[in-house]
Amino acid sequence: MLSRCSICPHSAPRGFTLMELLVAVAISAVLATLAYPSFADQVRKSRRLDAVQALAQVQGAQERWRARCPCYAGSLTDSAAACPATACAAGQGLGMPQTTTRAGHYALALSDVTPTGYTLVASALPGGPQARDATCATLGLTVRHGTASPWPAACWSR
């Protein structure tokens, strides 16, 4: 039951008018319109962690491989029970997936493999939510002579 003002004997019942409700909805819509792009950007940044984590896992696997063998593994997916005795074979691999395992937003690729280095690339899957990440749709890690260089630097938050 709506109450009347006790001081004002002729006042109408209290409540929201349609105009007040429309103004509140309009203000909420403007705030949501301003906040959504920032929210979507933060979600994309958090999904980058999927790629960074996968690249770090592959890097760790490569370093474990290199500790046992005279070279880095030449493949992500091929698996080998033992490392080559004297030379690196192209079919020797880490037995890892070609997509990120946590959320599957990125495809992983290994290239430029030499006995002293390699390049890892995580590319956003076409049509996936990270494909709209204009500046960081592709993240990479280049290892040469024991030094890892992530790129692009702005996409690797510390």
MIDO-278465 format. One record per residue: residue in one letter; y negated, x, z of N, C-alpha, C in turn. Coordinates in steps of 0.1 Angstrom, whole numbers, plus 5000, padded with zeros to 4 digits. Layout:
! residues N
AYXZYXZYXZ;...
! end
This chain:
! residues 158
M501250085000500050005000498850095000;L497850064991496650134990495650095001;S495050195007494050155018492650155013;R491850075019490450075016489650165025;C488550205021487650285029487250205041;S487350265053487050185065485550175067;I484750265061483350265062482750175051;C483350175039482750095028483549965027;P483049855031483849735031484049675017;H483249715007483449654993484049754983;S484649864988485149964979486549924973;A486849984962488149954955489150034962;P490450004960491550094965491450234960;R491850334968491750474963492950504955;G492850604946493850644937493250724925;F494150774916493650844904493350744893;T492250764887491950684875492650754863;L492650674852493250734840492550854835;M491250844836490350954831490651084840;E490751074853491051184861492451244857;L493451164855494751204851494751274838;L493951224828493851294815493151424816;V492151444824491451564826492451664833;A493251624842494251714849495251764839;V495751674830496751704820496151804810;A494851784806494251874796494052014802;I493652014815493452154821494752224822;S495852144825497152204826497652254813;A497352184802497752224788496952354784;V495752364787494952484784495452604791;L495752584804496352694812497652744807;A498552644803499852674798499752754784;T498752704776498552774763498152914765;L497252944775496853074777497853164784;A498753104792499753184800500953214792;Y501353124782502653144776502853274768;P501853314760502053444753502253564762;S501553564774501853674783503253664789;F503653544792504953524798506053564787;A505853524775506853564764506853714762;D505753784764505653924762506453994774;Q506353944786507053994797508553974796;V508953864790510353844788510953944777;R510153964767510554064757510654204763;K509754234771509754364778510954384787;S511354274794512554284802513854294794;R513854234782515054244774515154384768;R514054464767514154594762515054684771;L515154644784515954714793517454714788;D517854614781519154604775519354724766;A518454754757518554864748518455004756;V517555014765517355134772518655164780;Q519255064786520455084794521655124785;A521755064774522855094764522655234759;L521455274755521255414750521555514761;A521155484774521555574785523055584787;Q523755474785525255484786525855564775;V525355554763525855634752525555774754;Q524355804759523955944761524856004772;G525155934782526055984793527456014787;A527855924779529255944773529256064763;Q528156074756528056194747528056324755;E527356324766527256444774528656474781;R529356374785530756394790531656454779;W531456394767532256444755531956594753;R530656624753530256764750530656854760;A530856814772531356904783532756944781;R533556864774534956894771535156954757;C534256924748534456964734533357054729;P533557124717532557204712531357134704;C531357004705530356934697530156794704;Y529256714698529056574702529956484694;A530356374699531156274691530456224679;G531156204668530556164656530456014654;S531055934663531055794661531055724674;L530455604674530455524686531755454688;T532255394677533455304679534755364678;D534955474669536255534669536555594682;S537755594686538155664698539155774696;A539055874704539955994703540456024716;A541756054716542456094729542056234733;A541856314723541456454727540456504717;C539656604721538656654712539256754703;P538556774691539156874682539157014687;A540157084683540357224688539257324684;T538857324671537857424667536657364660;A536857254653535757194646535557044649;C534456994647534156854650534656764638;A535456664641535956574630535056444630;A534856394618533956274617534556154624;G535856144624536456024630536656034645;Q536156134652536256144666535056064672;G535455974681534355884687534455854702;L533555774706533455744720534155614724;G534555534714535155404717534255304724;M532955304720532055214726531655104716;P531054994721530654884712529454924704;Q529254854693528054874684526954784687;T527054694697525954614702525854634717;T524654604722524454614736525354514743;T525954554755526954474761526354374771;R525154414777524654324788524154184782;A523354194771522854064766523054054751;G523454164744523654164730522454144721;H521354194725520154174718519854284707;Y520654394708520454514700521754564694;A521654614682522754684675522454834677;L523554904680523455054683524055134671;A523355244669523855334658523655474662;L524655554658524655704661524455774647;S523555864646523355934634522956084636;D522856154626522356294626523156374637;V524456364637525256424647525556574643;T525156664651525456804649526156864662;P526656984662527157034674526157044685;T524857044682523857064692522956944694;G523256824688522356714690522856594682;Y522056484684522356354677521156264679;T521156154672520156054673520855914675;L520355844686520855714689519655614686;V520055504680519055404676519555264681;A518655194688518955054692517954964684;S518554884675517654794666517854654670;A516854574672516954434675517754364665;L518654274669519454204659518554104651;P518654094638517854004630518153864635;G517053784636517153644640517253634655;G517453744662517553734677516153734683;P516153704696514853694703514053824703;Q514653934702513954064703513354104689;A513854034678513254064665511754044664;R511253954673509853934673509054034681;D509754134687509054234694508554334684;A507354314680506754384668506754534670;T506254584682506154734683507454804688;C508354724694509554784700510854724695;A510854674683512154614678513154724676;T512754854675513654964673513355064684;L514355104692514155204702515155314699;G514755444701515655554698515655664708;L516555744707516755864716517255974707;T516556084706516956194699517256314709;V518456364708518856474716519056604707;R518356704711518456834704518456944714;H519557024714519657144722519557104737;G520056994741520056954755518756874760;T517856854751516556784754516556654748;A516456544756516356414751514956364749;S514656314737513256264734513356114730;P512956024739512955884736511755844727;W511955754718510855704709510955554706;P509955484703508555524705508255534720;A507455624724507155654738506655534746;A505755444739505155334746506155224750;C507355224744508355124746509255164758;W509255284762510055334773509255334786;S509255224793508455214805509055294816;R508255354824508755434835508655364848;
! end
